[in-house]
Amino acid sequence: MILVTGATGFVGREVVAAAVQRGFQVRAAVRRTPVSPVAGAEYFLGADLADDNDWTAALAGVDAVVHTAARVHVMNDESHEPISEFRKINVAASVNLARQAAAAGVRRFIFISSVKVNGERNVGDRPFCEIDPAAPVEPYGISKREAENGLYRVAKETGLEIVVIRPPLVYGPGAKANFAALVRAVARGIPLPLAAIRNKRSLIALDNLVDFVLVCITHSAAANETFLVSDGEDLTTSELIRRIGTALRRPARLIPIPKWVLVLGATVLFKRDLVRRLLDSLRIDSSKARTLLGWAPPLSVDEGLEKAVRLLRRDANA
């Protein structure tokens, strides 16, 4: 039996569906009954991401936990103390769940972290890897790093096996934030001033991330390891936009504007951090996942993008 937290979220719901399809017994922890429950999954209602939540009933008979629930990174966070809010959910609540999981006899705890633990951008041409010193910048990444440290302390004290997964940008049906904004812009034929950008960014399709999570549930070599995972093909932002256009069956309208002009304009408009995410390089080395676990992503970038925009394209042609 596996317990999946955040089971109605972007990643969690797909983990539940894929795990059921592959024959796992799945208990999905949710706050309320989902509108479209996954057939074959058992739903545990009332899951609360608090540092004192009692998980006893949810953990009964569970062999592995997949912890996808989190307070996610949000642009223009209006919280008075964002780091405190992130720590309550991403750190304290995660460690609380892990301690209770260990006490309940759970064997393995899989934690969905973030590449933001490594940093916001590469320095030079070298991609991030698992042995690099952590260098989170924003509250979200800082909280994820603190959660990782707390979970490994639990592992050392209890013997609970911890697996930390740090994905880069995850794209797929229902993706939000920058990826969704790019898809909408291409679908509407909006000119984008990014043709001259020569950065490189790693991505991972939702299906590829879910597949890796399921491998980590059972693979003995995954225990107490940290993994950076991606599709294995790094793209410039302009190339990503062209590939999105191909998936949408629409031409991407790209205009060559020098990077310094974009950065200057973004600084004037107080949007520098947002634009940096489109302009800077953020590459990861995912070779550890491939060599240690023998894992390979089942979808290519183009197949992942095709699936990500399928519903939007269908609606546009309806």
URURNOR-V944572 format. One record per residue. N is the residue number from 1. NEAR is the number of other C-alpha atoms within 12 Angstrom. D_CENTER is the distance of its C-alpha to the mean C-alpha in Angstrom with 1 decimal. Layout:
n = <N	N>
near = <NEAR	NEAR>
d_center = <D_CENTER	D_CENTER>
//
This chain:
n = <1	2	3	4	5	6	7	8	9	10	11	12	13	14	15	16	17	18	19	20	21	22	23	24	25	26	27	28	29	30	31	32	33	34	35	36	37	38	39	40	41	42	43	44	45	46	47	48	49	50	51	52	53	54	55	56	57	58	59	60	61	62	63	64	65	66	67	68	69	70	71	72	73	74	75	76	77	78	79	80	81	82	83	84	85	86	87	88	89	90	91	92	93	94	95	96	97	98	99	100	101	102	103	104	105	106	107	108	109	110	111	112	113	114	115	116	117	118	119	120	121	122	123	124	125	126	127	128	129	130	131	132	133	134	135	136	137	138	139	140	141	142	143	144	145	146	147	148	149	150	151	152	153	154	155	156	157	158	159	160	161	162	163	164	165	166	167	168	169	170	171	172	173	174	175	176	177	178	179	180	181	182	183	184	185	186	187	188	189	190	191	192	193	194	195	196	197	198	199	200	201	202	203	204	205	206	207	208	209	210	211	212	213	214	215	216	217	218	219	220	221	222	223	224	225	226	227	228	229	230	231	232	233	234	235	236	237	238	239	240	241	242	243	244	245	246	247	248	249	250	251	252	253	254	255	256	257	258	259	260	261	262	263	264	265	266	267	268	269	270	271	272	273	274	275	276	277	278	279	280	281	282	283	284	285	286	287	288	289	290	291	292	293	294	295	296	297	298	299	300	301	302	303	304	305	306	307	308	309	310	311	312	313	314	315	316	317	318>
near = <28	40	48	49	45	39	41	32	30	28	41	36	39	36	45	45	33	31	37	26	18	17	15	26	27	39	40	46	39	32	20	18	18	22	9	13	24	25	19	19	32	27	32	29	21	21	33	26	32	26	24	20	23	22	32	24	20	34	35	23	21	31	30	41	53	52	48	42	39	38	31	32	27	20	20	13	17	10	13	10	12	25	26	18	28	35	31	29	33	43	37	30	35	48	37	30	45	50	38	32	40	33	24	25	23	33	34	42	47	49	46	47	47	44	46	36	39	37	34	34	31	28	18	13	17	16	30	37	30	28	18	20	13	25	26	23	21	27	32	36	37	33	38	47	37	31	36	38	28	28	43	31	22	28	31	17	16	22	23	32	39	46	41	42	43	42	46	42	36	37	40	36	27	26	28	23	21	25	29	24	21	36	41	27	25	32	32	21	21	21	22	29	28	34	26	22	33	24	29	30	40	38	43	45	41	40	39	36	45	39	32	43	46	36	31	39	39	27	23	18	24	31	29	30	30	38	44	41	47	49	41	34	26	29	31	27	35	32	28	36	40	31	30	41	32	25	29	33	24	24	22	32	26	25	18	18	21	17	24	20	19	30	26	18	20	20	16	13	13	15	18	22	25	23	28	29	31	41	34	32	31	37	38	43	34	38	24	26	37	22	15	20	27	18	28	25	31	21	27	23	33	31	25	32	41	28	27	33	35	26	20	27	26	16	11	15	12	7>
d_center = <23.0	19.3	18.0	14.7	13.9	12.3	13.8	14.3	10.9	8.8	7.1	10.1	12.8	12.1	12.0	15.3	16.8	16.2	17.4	20.5	21.2	21.4	23.7	21.9	23.2	20.4	20.7	18.2	18.3	18.6	20.6	22.7	23.5	21.1	22.9	21.9	21.5	20.7	24.0	24.6	22.2	23.7	22.6	23.0	23.7	23.7	20.6	20.4	18.0	21.0	22.2	25.2	24.0	25.9	23.8	26.9	27.3	23.7	23.7	27.1	27.2	23.5	22.9	19.2	16.5	12.8	11.5	8.5	10.7	10.4	12.0	9.5	10.5	13.4	16.0	19.5	18.9	22.3	22.3	25.3	23.4	19.7	19.2	21.2	19.1	15.9	17.8	19.3	16.2	13.6	16.4	19.6	18.3	16.0	19.0	21.3	19.5	19.5	23.2	24.2	22.4	24.5	27.6	27.1	27.1	23.5	23.0	19.4	16.4	12.9	10.5	6.7	7.1	6.2	8.4	10.2	12.0	13.8	14.6	14.4	16.4	18.3	22.0	24.1	23.1	21.6	17.9	15.9	16.4	16.0	19.5	19.2	20.0	17.3	17.7	15.5	17.1	15.9	15.9	12.2	11.9	15.2	14.4	11.6	14.2	16.9	15.1	14.8	18.4	19.5	18.0	19.8	22.9	22.8	22.5	25.5	27.5	27.0	26.1	22.8	20.6	17.2	14.4	11.6	8.6	7.2	5.0	6.4	6.3	5.2	8.7	10.9	13.4	12.9	10.3	11.5	12.2	13.4	12.6	14.5	17.2	17.8	18.2	20.6	22.5	23.1	24.1	26.6	28.0	27.3	28.2	25.6	27.0	24.6	26.8	27.8	24.4	24.1	20.8	18.3	14.5	12.2	9.7	8.4	9.6	8.2	11.4	10.9	7.8	9.8	12.9	11.8	11.1	14.5	16.1	15.2	16.9	20.2	20.5	22.8	21.7	18.1	19.7	19.2	17.1	14.1	12.3	10.7	9.9	10.4	12.7	15.5	16.9	16.5	17.7	19.5	18.6	21.9	21.3	18.0	20.1	22.9	20.7	19.5	23.2	24.1	21.8	23.3	26.7	27.4	28.2	26.0	28.2	27.6	29.9	30.4	30.3	30.4	27.4	29.6	30.7	27.2	26.4	29.8	29.4	26.0	27.6	30.5	28.4	26.2	23.1	22.8	19.3	18.0	20.0	19.1	15.5	17.3	20.0	18.8	17.6	14.4	14.7	13.7	16.0	14.5	18.1	17.9	15.8	18.4	21.4	20.9	19.5	20.9	17.6	17.5	15.0	17.0	16.3	17.4	15.9	18.8	18.3	14.7	15.9	18.9	17.1	14.8	18.1	20.4	20.9	21.4	23.9	25.6	26.1	27.4	29.9	31.0>
//
